[in-house]
Amino acid sequence: MSNLIIVSAPSGAGKTSLIKEILQQDKQIKLSVSTTTRPPRINEIDGVHYNFVSVEQFEKLQQQNEFIEFAKVHQNYYGTSKTWVEQNLKQNDNVDILLEIDWQGAEQVKKIFPDAILIFILPPSLQILRQRLTDRKTDSDEVIQNRINAAIGEMQHCNNFDFVIINDDFNMAAKQLLSIIQTQRLTYNYQKIVNPKVFEGF
């Protein structure tokens, strides 16, 4: 049995770093590789961090209903392969599937997979969020301000998520994220499917 985990956050909240950390600690988590039209950043590898495609390629995949969710964020398209998610959930190898997507995508996926677990990562403040975006040294002041403005709107949707983590202390936030995911493997329904012999005769 596999759980579907969705992690969302505004840009700069530390979502990607937290996910990278828990993937190193727990091999029962598999990260979905999103498709995007944005150009790769330094050290990003096609097919590993994202599937990088042109706008024309993305729109063709969209018309073919290949995406379980998609959205336009900061002038770029992002989408999650429906085929990949369905195939990995059906493998029944007790590996949880994790989607790193925005709140719009999370709501789309939740409609299709109502049992999906939604987790939202918040920065401790807008001031710290701005500093983190500035420290990246990858965006102009104008782009950073646009991301801040977008973040304010995005964070208003955290009330639709099952769990909220405030990423003030990185190690604590990583521990909390991992704990949420691992706890889902202890639910009655999960344990009954994974360990049927234990429940025989009850």
Backbone as CSV, one residue per row, in Angstrom:
resi,resn,N_x,N_y,N_z,CA_x,CA_y,CA_z,C_x,C_y,C_z
1,MET,0.849,-1.197,0.000,0.000,0.000,0.000,0.877,1.237,0.000
2,SER,0.449,2.243,-0.740,1.192,3.500,-0.821,0.288,4.654,-0.452
3,ASN,0.816,5.587,0.312,0.102,6.821,0.607,0.509,7.885,-0.407
4,LEU,-0.413,8.787,-0.718,-0.119,9.911,-1.598,0.037,11.145,-0.728
5,ILE,1.249,11.696,-0.702,1.569,12.848,0.131,1.786,14.065,-0.753
6,ILE,1.165,15.184,-0.396,1.320,16.420,-1.160,1.926,17.486,-0.258
7,VAL,3.035,18.068,-0.690,3.692,19.127,0.073,3.677,20.409,-0.761
8,SER,3.130,21.469,-0.177,3.041,22.756,-0.864,3.638,23.850,0.016
9,ALA,4.042,24.940,-0.622,4.615,26.072,0.104,4.841,27.217,-0.868
10,PRO,4.891,28.440,-0.359,5.289,29.554,-1.231,6.771,29.448,-1.545
11,SER,7.180,30.044,-2.645,8.585,30.025,-3.047,9.456,30.636,-1.965
12,GLY,10.504,29.916,-1.567,11.420,30.423,-0.565,11.154,29.911,0.839
13,ALA,10.085,29.126,1.021,9.749,28.634,2.365,10.618,27.451,2.786
14,GLY,11.378,26.893,1.838,12.274,25.790,2.172,11.732,24.416,1.852
15,LYS,10.660,24.367,1.078,10.015,23.099,0.746,10.957,22.107,0.079
16,THR,11.681,22.558,-0.942,12.551,21.660,-1.692,13.674,21.108,-0.824
17,SER,14.258,21.956,0.010,15.338,21.505,0.896,14.831,20.502,1.923
18,LEU,13.639,20.725,2.453,13.063,19.805,3.427,12.778,18.445,2.793
19,ILE,12.253,18.470,1.591,11.950,17.217,0.904,13.238,16.456,0.595
20,LYS,14.250,17.164,0.166,15.540,16.525,-0.101,16.077,15.844,1.150
21,GLU,15.909,16.487,2.283,16.399,15.940,3.555,15.650,14.661,3.935
22,ILE,14.337,14.665,3.842,13.589,13.475,4.269,13.748,12.316,3.281
23,LEU,14.006,12.632,2.004,14.248,11.564,1.030,15.536,10.815,1.367
24,GLN,16.491,11.515,1.937,17.741,10.876,2.341,17.553,10.013,3.585
25,GLN,16.586,10.374,4.418,16.369,9.660,5.669,15.414,8.485,5.538
26,ASP,14.510,8.538,4.584,13.471,7.510,4.473,13.369,7.043,3.020
27,LYS,13.787,5.809,2.772,13.781,5.266,1.415,12.411,4.744,1.003
28,GLN,11.411,4.871,1.882,10.054,4.471,1.535,9.264,5.626,0.927
29,ILE,9.957,6.693,0.565,9.315,7.843,-0.055,9.881,8.035,-1.455
30,LYS,9.002,8.151,-2.428,9.423,8.376,-3.813,8.851,9.713,-4.291
31,LEU,9.722,10.567,-4.785,9.308,11.899,-5.229,8.907,11.896,-6.693
32,SER,7.743,12.435,-6.973,7.295,12.597,-8.351,8.080,13.726,-9.007
33,VAL,8.478,13.528,-10.243,9.209,14.555,-10.986,8.206,15.333,-11.845
34,SER,8.023,16.603,-11.517,7.064,17.431,-12.237,7.597,17.849,-13.602
35,THR,6.664,18.187,-14.481,7.000,18.727,-15.795,6.825,20.236,-15.747
36,THR,7.780,20.978,-16.286,7.676,22.435,-16.240,8.232,23.075,-17.510
37,THR,7.741,24.290,-17.759,8.238,25.057,-18.904,9.300,26.076,-18.480
38,ARG,9.569,26.174,-17.187,10.593,27.134,-16.768,11.983,26.592,-17.072
39,PRO,12.934,27.480,-17.334,14.295,27.023,-17.636,14.953,26.433,-16.392
40,PRO,15.842,25.466,-16.571,16.521,24.865,-15.406,17.455,25.845,-14.725
41,ARG,17.522,25.738,-13.401,18.476,26.538,-12.645,19.822,25.824,-12.641
42,ILE,20.832,26.495,-12.107,22.168,25.901,-12.029,22.113,24.597,-11.246
43,ASN,22.734,23.568,-11.791,22.834,22.240,-11.166,21.544,21.425,-11.244
44,GLU,20.487,21.947,-11.869,19.274,21.148,-12.044,19.429,20.255,-13.270
45,ILE,19.000,18.995,-13.128,19.172,17.998,-14.181,17.809,17.598,-14.731
46,ASP,17.687,17.613,-16.044,16.443,17.222,-16.701,16.140,15.759,-16.391
47,GLY,14.892,15.501,-15.955,14.484,14.143,-15.625,14.759,13.765,-14.184
48,VAL,15.544,14.582,-13.480,15.847,14.319,-12.069,15.118,15.332,-11.185
49,HIS,15.362,16.612,-11.443,14.698,17.653,-10.660,13.336,18.014,-11.273
50,TYR,13.306,18.117,-12.572,12.081,18.378,-13.331,12.232,17.757,-14.712
51,ASN,11.093,17.580,-15.374,11.104,17.284,-16.799,10.893,18.628,-17.499
52,PHE,11.955,19.159,-18.094,11.893,20.477,-18.716,11.405,20.357,-20.158
53,VAL,10.330,21.083,-20.481,9.752,21.030,-21.823,9.416,22.442,-22.285
54,SER,9.141,22.571,-23.566,8.720,23.857,-24.117,7.237,24.067,-23.820
55,VAL,6.778,25.295,-24.009,5.358,25.594,-23.803,4.510,24.756,-24.755
56,GLU,4.984,24.608,-26.003,4.241,23.824,-26.990,4.132,22.356,-26.569
57,GLN,5.218,21.790,-26.060,5.191,20.403,-25.602,4.250,20.240,-24.411
58,PHE,4.284,21.199,-23.492,3.424,21.133,-22.312,1.958,21.179,-22.715
59,GLU,1.627,22.093,-23.605,0.238,22.231,-24.029,-0.255,20.984,-24.747
60,LYS,0.624,20.322,-25.479,0.243,19.079,-26.151,-0.064,17.986,-25.133
61,LEU,0.780,17.866,-24.114,0.550,16.885,-23.045,-0.733,17.209,-22.295
62,GLN,-0.992,18.485,-22.110,-2.210,18.906,-21.423,-3.454,18.509,-22.215
63,GLN,-3.412,18.700,-23.521,-4.532,18.334,-24.385,-4.768,16.830,-24.391
64,GLN,-3.716,16.062,-24.123,-3.825,14.606,-24.084,-4.227,14.097,-22.698
65,ASN,-4.595,15.040,-21.804,-4.991,14.712,-20.429,-3.916,13.930,-19.687
66,GLU,-2.666,14.285,-19.930,-1.550,13.580,-19.306,-1.290,14.057,-17.876
67,PHE,-1.846,15.217,-17.506,-1.553,15.762,-16.183,-2.688,15.525,-15.203
68,ILE,-2.311,15.061,-14.010,-3.294,14.911,-12.941,-3.597,16.276,-12.324
69,GLU,-2.657,17.171,-12.466,-2.830,18.568,-12.049,-1.836,19.404,-12.824
70,PHE,-2.202,20.662,-13.050,-1.266,21.585,-13.670,-1.656,23.004,-13.292
71,ALA,-0.682,23.887,-13.330,-0.943,25.283,-12.979,0.119,26.168,-13.602
72,LYS,-0.212,27.434,-13.715,0.739,28.423,-14.192,1.196,29.233,-12.990
73,VAL,2.488,29.170,-12.688,3.057,29.848,-11.518,4.232,30.703,-11.962
74,HIS,4.184,31.993,-11.649,5.269,32.908,-12.031,5.578,32.818,-13.535
75,GLN,4.529,32.798,-14.341,4.627,32.794,-15.804,5.116,31.469,-16.394
76,ASN,5.223,30.429,-15.591,5.653,29.123,-16.088,4.626,28.050,-15.728
77,TYR,4.522,27.047,-16.595,3.597,25.941,-16.352,4.286,24.817,-15.580
78,TYR,3.501,24.185,-14.693,3.964,23.017,-13.947,2.855,21.967,-13.995
79,GLY,3.230,20.700,-14.132,2.224,19.649,-14.166,2.765,18.333,-13.637
80,THR,1.863,17.482,-13.147,2.227,16.166,-12.613,1.628,15.089,-13.499
81,SER,2.447,14.143,-13.921,2.018,13.075,-14.817,0.996,12.158,-14.156
82,LYS,-0.187,12.074,-14.739,-1.229,11.190,-14.230,-0.825,9.731,-14.369
83,THR,-0.212,9.396,-15.483,0.221,8.015,-15.728,1.229,7.564,-14.686
84,TRP,2.206,8.427,-14.391,3.259,8.072,-13.429,2.678,7.848,-12.040
85,VAL,1.801,8.740,-11.590,1.224,8.626,-10.250,0.385,7.366,-10.134
86,GLU,-0.477,7.118,-11.092,-1.356,5.947,-11.028,-0.559,4.650,-11.046
87,GLN,0.461,4.593,-11.885,1.279,3.376,-11.958,2.009,3.111,-10.650
88,ASN,2.547,4.145,-10.039,3.310,3.961,-8.804,2.415,3.653,-7.615
89,LEU,1.203,4.196,-7.586,0.281,3.863,-6.510,-0.205,2.420,-6.621
90,LYS,-0.292,1.905,-7.830,-0.782,0.547,-8.044,0.285,-0.517,-7.793
91,GLN,1.541,-0.102,-7.722,2.619,-1.077,-7.525,2.539,-1.770,-6.172
92,ASN,1.877,-1.117,-5.197,1.653,-1.713,-3.881,2.954,-2.192,-3.253
93,ASP,4.008,-1.390,-3.336,5.309,-1.778,-2.799,5.628,-1.062,-1.489
94,ASN,4.570,-0.513,-0.853,4.712,0.165,0.440,5.646,1.376,0.372
95,VAL,5.734,1.975,-0.789,6.518,3.201,-0.967,5.546,4.363,-1.164
96,ASP,5.650,5.362,-0.315,4.758,6.508,-0.408,5.167,7.419,-1.562
97,ILE,4.171,7.973,-2.242,4.399,8.865,-3.369,4.240,10.304,-2.894
98,LEU,5.253,11.125,-3.138,5.241,12.510,-2.674,5.196,13.460,-3.862
99,LEU,4.253,14.375,-3.824,4.136,15.398,-4.858,4.530,16.750,-4.275
100,GLU,5.454,17.427,-4.918,5.882,18.761,-4.513,5.229,19.752,-5.469
101,ILE,4.040,20.235,-5.097,3.252,21.073,-5.992,2.648,22.245,-5.227
102,ASP,2.086,23.210,-5.950,1.517,24.377,-5.302,0.102,24.074,-4.805
103,TRP,-0.496,25.034,-4.106,-1.801,24.795,-3.478,-2.901,24.527,-4.505
104,GLN,-2.784,25.138,-5.690,-3.789,24.906,-6.722,-3.763,23.449,-7.175
105,GLY,-2.541,22.939,-7.394,-2.395,21.547,-7.787,-2.852,20.607,-6.691
106,ALA,-2.579,20.977,-5.442,-2.986,20.144,-4.313,-4.505,19.985,-4.282
107,GLU,-5.217,21.073,-4.531,-6.676,20.999,-4.536,-7.189,20.148,-5.689
108,GLN,-6.534,20.221,-6.834,-6.934,19.397,-7.974,-6.738,17.917,-7.677
109,VAL,-5.587,17.578,-7.096,-5.280,16.176,-6.799,-6.213,15.639,-5.718
110,LYS,-6.532,16.451,-4.721,-7.395,16.028,-3.616,-8.775,15.619,-4.120
111,LYS,-9.243,16.258,-5.187,-10.543,15.901,-5.755,-10.515,14.517,-6.383
112,ILE,-9.359,14.146,-6.935,-9.218,12.839,-7.585,-8.828,11.765,-6.570
113,PHE,-7.957,12.136,-5.634,-7.504,11.210,-4.592,-7.863,11.804,-3.230
114,PRO,-9.105,11.609,-2.772,-9.548,12.232,-1.507,-8.767,11.777,-0.284
115,ASP,-8.061,10.644,-0.367,-7.276,10.162,0.770,-5.869,10.752,0.813
116,ALA,-5.532,11.591,-0.149,-4.204,12.209,-0.169,-3.997,13.061,1.087
117,ILE,-2.776,13.055,1.607,-2.430,13.836,2.801,-1.779,15.130,2.362
118,LEU,-2.356,16.256,2.755,-1.879,17.574,2.325,-1.089,18.260,3.442
119,ILE,0.141,18.682,3.115,1.019,19.337,4.086,1.480,20.675,3.517
120,PHE,1.352,21.741,4.301,1.756,23.073,3.842,2.923,23.563,4.690
121,ILE,3.956,24.094,4.023,5.129,24.632,4.698,5.049,26.159,4.721
122,LEU,5.124,26.739,5.906,5.083,28.195,6.057,6.438,28.742,6.489
123,PRO,6.807,29.926,6.010,7.993,30.606,6.567,7.581,31.238,7.893
124,PRO,8.527,31.499,8.787,8.163,32.113,10.068,7.671,33.550,9.930
125,SER,8.051,34.241,8.845,7.592,35.613,8.611,7.882,35.995,7.164
126,LEU,7.245,37.052,6.701,7.496,37.547,5.349,8.898,38.148,5.239
127,GLN,9.381,38.720,6.337,10.716,39.300,6.321,11.779,38.218,6.097
128,ILE,11.613,37.107,6.778,12.562,36.001,6.620,12.423,35.385,5.235
129,LEU,11.198,35.311,4.742,10.980,34.784,3.398,11.713,35.642,2.369
130,ARG,11.605,36.951,2.496,12.294,37.863,1.572,13.807,37.649,1.638
131,GLN,14.335,37.490,2.857,15.775,37.296,3.023,16.227,35.998,2.374
132,ARG,15.438,34.948,2.510,15.788,33.668,1.898,15.795,33.772,0.375
133,LEU,14.823,34.466,-0.173,14.768,34.640,-1.623,15.943,35.476,-2.109
134,THR,16.325,36.480,-1.329,17.459,37.327,-1.690,18.762,36.554,-1.632
135,ASP,18.897,35.704,-0.611,20.125,34.930,-0.433,20.358,33.926,-1.552
136,ARG,19.301,33.543,-2.248,19.457,32.624,-3.379,20.341,33.222,-4.467
137,LYS,20.197,34.536,-4.657,20.940,35.261,-5.689,20.660,34.711,-7.094
138,THR,19.407,34.304,-7.296,19.006,33.782,-8.607,17.950,34.658,-9.281
139,ASP,17.352,35.592,-8.523,16.267,36.400,-9.067,16.532,37.890,-8.866
140,SER,15.957,38.697,-9.737,16.064,40.150,-9.610,15.159,40.637,-8.485
141,ASP,15.343,41.892,-8.081,14.498,42.472,-7.034,13.032,42.447,-7.442
142,GLU,12.781,42.671,-8.729,11.401,42.670,-9.221,10.783,41.284,-9.101
143,VAL,11.546,40.265,-9.465,11.047,38.889,-9.373,10.806,38.516,-7.915
144,ILE,11.713,38.906,-7.047,11.550,38.612,-5.618,10.282,39.259,-5.074
145,GLN,10.031,40.498,-5.453,8.821,41.180,-4.978,7.581,40.477,-5.502
146,ASN,7.628,40.031,-6.754,6.492,39.287,-7.309,6.255,37.994,-6.542
147,ARG,7.344,37.323,-6.139,7.216,36.085,-5.373,6.645,36.360,-3.974
148,ILE,7.040,37.474,-3.383,6.501,37.846,-2.077,5.001,38.112,-2.178
149,ASN,4.624,38.865,-3.196,3.205,39.162,-3.402,2.400,37.885,-3.609
150,ALA,2.975,36.961,-4.396,2.294,35.689,-4.643,2.218,34.871,-3.366
151,ALA,3.282,34.910,-2.563,3.327,34.130,-1.327,2.210,34.525,-0.370
152,ILE,1.906,35.809,-0.306,0.847,36.289,0.586,-0.484,35.630,0.224
153,GLY,-0.762,35.552,-1.074,-1.995,34.901,-1.516,-1.967,33.393,-1.301
154,GLU,-0.812,32.779,-1.554,-0.690,31.331,-1.414,-0.886,30.891,0.026
155,MET,-0.307,31.633,0.966,-0.371,31.242,2.375,-1.785,31.312,2.938
156,GLN,-2.661,32.058,2.290,-4.051,32.148,2.744,-4.803,30.833,2.528
157,HIS,-4.219,29.925,1.758,-4.874,28.648,1.465,-4.395,27.508,2.368
158,CYS,-3.521,27.816,3.312,-2.996,26.742,4.164,-4.072,26.123,5.042
159,ASN,-5.203,26.835,5.244,-6.282,26.277,6.062,-6.980,25.102,5.383
160,ASN,-6.711,24.893,4.082,-7.301,23.763,3.367,-6.422,22.508,3.445
161,PHE,-5.314,22.598,4.151,-4.379,21.487,4.247,-4.570,20.745,5.569
162,ASP,-4.149,19.484,5.581,-4.305,18.657,6.779,-3.296,19.027,7.856
163,PHE,-2.084,19.399,7.432,-1.009,19.716,8.365,-0.293,20.986,7.908
164,VAL,0.196,21.749,8.879,0.975,22.948,8.582,2.265,22.906,9.401
165,ILE,3.389,23.111,8.736,4.695,23.144,9.395,5.301,24.528,9.200
166,ILE,5.741,25.149,10.276,6.414,26.440,10.189,7.915,26.180,10.154
167,ASN,8.532,26.493,9.038,9.954,26.206,8.845,10.809,27.332,9.417
168,ASP,10.910,27.345,10.742,11.779,28.299,11.427,13.133,27.640,11.686
169,ASP,13.110,26.485,12.323,14.305,25.672,12.533,14.269,24.513,11.545
170,PHE,15.244,24.470,10.620,15.215,23.494,9.526,15.159,22.055,10.028
171,ASN,16.015,21.697,10.963,16.062,20.315,11.448,14.743,19.902,12.098
172,MET,14.151,20.812,12.875,12.867,20.515,13.496,11.773,20.359,12.451
173,ALA,11.770,21.242,11.450,10.761,21.167,10.389,10.887,19.859,9.609
174,ALA,12.123,19.427,9.330,12.341,18.164,8.624,11.843,16.995,9.464
175,LYS,12.105,17.043,10.753,11.649,15.990,11.660,10.125,15.932,11.692
176,GLN,9.488,17.089,11.720,8.028,17.143,11.745,7.430,16.606,10.447
177,LEU,8.029,16.980,9.322,7.541,16.511,8.029,7.650,15.001,7.927
178,LEU,8.775,14.467,8.328,8.987,13.024,8.273,8.048,12.302,9.226
179,SER,7.802,12.877,10.378,6.907,12.259,11.355,5.478,12.156,10.824
180,ILE,5.025,13.203,10.145,3.678,13.178,9.576,3.542,12.035,8.579
181,ILE,4.518,11.907,7.695,4.474,10.878,6.660,4.546,9.487,7.270
182,GLN,5.446,9.291,8.210,5.610,7.969,8.809,4.404,7.579,9.650
183,THR,3.754,8.553,10.261,2.567,8.260,11.073,1.430,7.717,10.223
184,GLN,1.353,8.130,8.961,0.289,7.641,8.085,0.399,6.131,7.842
185,ARG,1.580,5.572,8.065,1.775,4.133,7.884,1.308,3.332,9.088
186,LEU,0.837,4.029,10.108,0.373,3.360,11.319,-1.146,3.405,11.463
187,THR,-1.830,3.900,10.443,-3.287,3.904,10.499,-3.814,2.477,10.404
188,TYR,-5.014,2.281,10.878,-5.620,0.938,10.863,-5.693,0.371,9.449
189,ASN,-6.217,1.153,8.516,-6.380,0.660,7.142,-5.044,0.278,6.515
190,TYR,-4.022,1.082,6.767,-2.702,0.800,6.200,-2.137,-0.490,6.789
191,GLN,-2.170,-0.606,8.107,-1.599,-1.777,8.760,-2.336,-3.056,8.384
192,LYS,-3.644,-2.982,8.225,-4.421,-4.167,7.875,-4.056,-4.692,6.492
193,ILE,-3.744,-3.789,5.586,-3.374,-4.191,4.230,-1.937,-4.690,4.178
194,VAL,-1.035,-3.984,4.883,0.392,-4.342,4.843,0.698,-5.572,5.678
195,ASN,-0.027,-5.744,6.795,0.228,-6.880,7.701,-1.060,-7.683,7.927
196,PRO,-1.611,-8.288,6.866,-2.900,-8.988,6.994,-2.896,-10.158,7.975
197,LYS,-1.767,-10.849,8.094,-1.723,-12.030,8.963,-1.922,-11.663,10.424
198,VAL,-1.481,-10.458,10.793,-1.643,-10.005,12.173,-3.121,-9.879,12.537
199,PHE,-3.943,-9.544,11.556,-5.352,-9.270,11.820,-6.243,-10.499,11.594
200,GLU,-5.665,-11.604,11.155,-6.454,-12.812,10.925,-7.018,-13.333,12.243
201,GLY,-8.298,-13.628,12.235,-8.940,-14.177,13.413,-9.487,-13.149,14.378
202,PHE,-9.263,-11.841,14.084,-9.794,-10.812,14.978,-11.307,-10.750,14.855
